[in-house]
């Protein structure tokens, strides 16, 4: 049985990990108030560049710390030497990344953003330094999860959250209508969390330099780094393609659309974190011979919740956005929200194939899965954006999700025998997607709120019909439980 302490810690880690998303949601109205769409688009590109450099700056060692921590946790001296050595390695790789960017960053930006207002100096190099600071802090945050220190995890991440909000708002106020505010805000908050992480690292573990530990870690991190870089390309390269064929203003509209729908991803990540320990426990007991009925109930429920969540976002976001965003130029994003939301519609079936990869520690296959997905998605994005603009980028993301799932199926088909309900896992999201696409295409002249409300009602009815046996059974159990307790009706 999962302990109350474990559930509480998991809740803290899940919620606190969402603070970066929360900060972006809080700052979004201020960004759109002080920044025009083209400046907001440029900010989106600099932020995505920061995320890429963040992976490179520490060679994804932040992802290796949780693995090696458990190898050395029983020997405190070895653990200190290992963590201290990785701190040294991250400082070195971060410094090398900054130096290389000084040598080649301007040439790279001139080649990619030729004729554009996006330049390496000063905001590009500031993004590189920010990436190094953020990656260093992230590694310490991951370490706290391994140490099972949820309160400390909360305090340091909440400090990052407050610094980002306060300094960014101050920058926006003093440098209105320019990139200086948000870029300086991210840089100075990065300085603060870097110094905090460095102090806490050295206080507990000191600084060491064991070449054997560093070599083993870098060897482990190489495929992990490839996986993260390819994942970045799948998630962020579309902004660069849009900027090339269109302009930064279009990137701004696209970025706002995706940022608005990230609430779906946030809820799904929380649900995944909640059910993953239980699924792994069941699989471990069953030796993962097949997906039991109990496991399938989790996945089936996840599929139904996904549809309801997407329908709610499609219905309410176009109503809420005008209440917090006042520049009418940003309202172009409202038309794209339904299709952008549908990119999450197959998340349940995605988990069916993705989680066994983690359970069996077959993560070395992930770079290949995403590599072959990228070979299809990136050229398709280029073709569709060139022909259809922002619609092309959204359609590319939507159409290639099933392809990515198929590649994961090829990896996991020998690991587990699948027995899920095809209607609940595949036909339901496909049917819902077709309904939304038809509604948006053929009834777009009707009041959007009415169309979205009808989609919400119809999807709820369909889910009830498909899950009626489970819902009726659950309702009957609740009634019987109350009767046994003497509560009556």
Buried (B, 14 or more C-beta within 10 A) or exposed (E): EEEEEEEEBBBBBBBBBBBBBBBBBBBBBBBBBBBBBBBBBBBBBBBBBBBBBBBBBBBBBBBBBEBBBEEBEEEEEBBBBBBBBBBBBBBBBBEEBBEEBEEEBBEEBEEBBEEBEBBBEEBBBBBBBBBBBBBBBBBBBBBBBBEEBBEBBBBBBEBBBBBBBEBBBBBBEEBEEBBBBBBBBBBBBBBBBBEBBBEBBEEBBEEBEBEEBBEBBBEBBEBBBBBBBBBBBBEBBBBBBBBBBBBBBBBBBBBBBBBBBBBBBBBBBBBBBBBBEEBBEBBEEBEBEEBBEEBBEBBBBBBBBBBBBBBBBBBBBBEEBEEEBEEEBBBBBBBBBBBBBBBBBBBBBBBBBBBBBEBBEEBEBBBBBBBBBBEBBBEBBBEBBEEEBBBBBBBBBBBBBEBBBEBBBEBBEEBBEBEBBEEBBBEBBEBBBEBBBEBBEEBEEEEBEEBBBBBBEBBBEBBEEBBEEBEEEEEEEEEEEEEEEEEEE
